[in-house]
């Protein structure tokens, strides 16, 4: 089983969106038994809160199921538990490496690294208010990730 943890600052917008989108893609591909997908935050600011209403609204708009979720912070143990720890921007990556104590196994990366836009960041809709652009980028990243991982499975 491939274990993936999507991570953003608060775990209510981008990382939950990526979790829901990727899980939906995995389910539709008939691969739900091959993946464990979750999300977390680098900060403690939103711990215990549900996904942001903008994320929920966008998921409903595009027909992606919203899963039960409460924000939690990434832990050092997550680094050993998950095969891929996927951040949304460079600030997330720095904080993820700090929490994990480094990245000796190369498990930490950004979501758009699985696309032709490697190194680019996914904007935080908490600040931009634009959940459409965030969704477009998250979907693109998740499609690239699933393509890479299914190639490894088969």
C-alpha positions as CSV (number, residue, x, y, z in Angstrom):
1,X,0.0,0.0,0.0
2,X,1.3,3.4,-1.0
3,X,0.8,6.0,1.8
4,X,0.4,9.7,0.9
5,X,0.2,12.7,3.2
6,X,-0.8,16.0,1.6
7,X,0.3,19.0,3.7
8,X,-0.3,22.7,3.8
9,X,-0.2,25.4,6.4
10,X,-3.6,24.9,8.2
11,X,-5.0,21.6,6.8
12,X,-8.3,23.1,5.9
13,X,-7.9,24.4,2.3
14,X,-5.2,23.0,0.0
15,X,-4.2,19.8,1.7
16,X,-7.8,18.7,2.3
17,X,-8.6,19.5,-1.3
18,X,-5.7,17.4,-2.5
19,X,-6.7,14.6,-0.2
20,X,-10.3,14.6,-1.5
21,X,-9.3,15.0,-5.1
22,X,-6.7,12.3,-5.0
23,X,-8.9,9.8,-3.1
24,X,-11.7,10.4,-5.6
25,X,-9.3,9.7,-8.5
26,X,-8.0,6.5,-6.8
27,X,-11.5,5.3,-6.1
28,X,-12.6,5.9,-9.7
29,X,-9.5,4.0,-10.9
30,X,-10.4,1.0,-8.8
31,X,-7.2,1.4,-6.7
32,X,-8.6,2.3,-3.3
33,X,-7.0,-0.9,-1.8
34,X,-3.5,0.3,-3.1
35,X,-3.5,3.7,-1.4
36,X,-3.8,5.3,2.0
37,X,-4.4,9.0,1.6
38,X,-4.6,11.7,4.4
39,X,-3.7,15.3,5.0
40,X,-2.1,17.4,7.7
41,X,-0.9,20.9,8.6
42,X,2.5,22.4,9.4
43,X,0.9,24.8,11.9
44,X,-1.3,24.3,14.9
45,X,-3.6,27.2,14.0
46,X,-6.6,25.2,12.7
47,X,-6.2,21.9,14.6
48,X,-9.6,20.3,15.1
49,X,-11.4,22.4,12.5
50,X,-13.2,21.0,9.5
51,X,-12.3,21.8,5.9
52,X,-12.8,25.4,4.8
53,X,-16.2,26.2,3.4
54,X,-14.6,27.3,0.2
55,X,-12.9,23.9,-0.2
56,X,-16.2,22.2,0.6
57,X,-18.1,24.4,-1.9
58,X,-15.6,23.7,-4.7
59,X,-15.6,20.0,-4.1
60,X,-19.4,19.9,-4.2
61,X,-19.3,22.0,-7.4
62,X,-17.0,19.5,-9.2
63,X,-18.6,16.4,-7.7
64,X,-15.7,15.3,-5.5
65,X,-16.9,13.7,-2.2
66,X,-15.9,15.7,0.9
67,X,-14.6,13.2,3.4
68,X,-14.9,13.5,7.2
69,X,-11.8,15.4,8.3
70,X,-10.5,17.5,11.2
71,X,-7.3,19.4,10.8
72,X,-4.2,17.9,12.5
73,X,-0.5,18.8,12.6
74,X,2.1,16.7,10.9
75,X,4.3,14.8,13.3
76,X,7.9,13.5,13.1
77,X,6.4,10.0,13.1
78,X,4.5,10.8,9.9
79,X,7.8,10.9,8.1
80,X,8.3,7.2,8.8
81,X,4.7,6.3,8.2
82,X,4.1,7.9,4.8
83,X,5.9,7.1,1.5
84,X,5.2,10.6,0.1
85,X,4.8,13.8,2.1
86,X,3.5,16.4,-0.4
87,X,3.5,20.1,0.4
88,X,1.9,22.9,-1.5
89,X,4.5,25.6,-1.4
90,X,8.2,26.2,-0.4
91,X,7.2,27.5,3.1
92,X,5.4,24.2,3.7
93,X,8.4,22.3,2.6
94,X,10.7,24.1,5.0
95,X,8.3,23.5,7.9
96,X,7.8,19.9,6.9
97,X,11.6,19.3,6.9
98,X,11.9,21.1,10.3
99,X,9.1,18.8,11.8
100,X,10.6,15.7,10.2
101,X,14.2,16.6,11.2
102,X,15.3,16.7,7.6
103,X,14.5,14.5,4.6
104,X,17.1,11.8,4.4
105,X,14.8,9.4,2.4
106,X,13.6,12.0,-0.1
107,X,10.0,11.6,0.8
108,X,9.1,15.4,0.9
109,X,8.2,17.2,-2.3
110,X,5.7,19.7,-3.7
111,X,2.5,18.6,-5.5
112,X,3.3,20.3,-8.8
113,X,6.6,18.4,-8.9
114,X,4.6,15.7,-10.5
115,X,3.7,17.9,-13.5
116,X,5.5,19.9,-16.1
117,X,5.4,22.8,-13.6
118,X,7.9,21.3,-11.1
119,X,9.0,23.8,-8.4
120,X,5.8,25.9,-8.8
121,X,3.6,26.5,-5.8
122,X,-0.1,26.1,-5.3
123,X,-1.6,29.4,-4.1
124,X,-3.3,29.4,-0.7
125,X,-7.0,30.3,-1.3
126,X,-7.2,31.4,2.4
127,X,-5.4,34.5,1.2
128,X,-6.3,34.7,-2.5
129,X,-10.0,33.7,-2.1
130,X,-9.6,31.9,-5.5
131,X,-10.6,28.3,-4.9
132,X,-11.0,27.7,-8.6
133,X,-7.3,28.3,-9.4
134,X,-6.3,26.3,-6.4
135,X,-8.5,23.4,-7.5
136,X,-7.1,23.6,-11.1
137,X,-3.5,23.3,-9.7
138,X,-4.4,20.6,-7.2
139,X,-6.2,18.5,-9.8
140,X,-3.2,18.8,-12.2
141,X,-0.8,17.8,-9.5
142,X,-3.0,14.9,-8.4
143,X,-3.3,13.6,-12.0
144,X,0.5,13.7,-12.4
145,X,1.0,11.9,-9.0
146,X,-1.5,9.2,-9.9
147,X,0.0,8.7,-13.3
148,X,3.5,8.3,-11.8
149,X,2.3,5.9,-9.1
150,X,0.1,3.8,-11.3
151,X,3.1,3.4,-13.7
152,X,5.0,1.9,-10.7
153,X,2.2,-0.4,-9.7
154,X,1.8,-1.9,-13.2
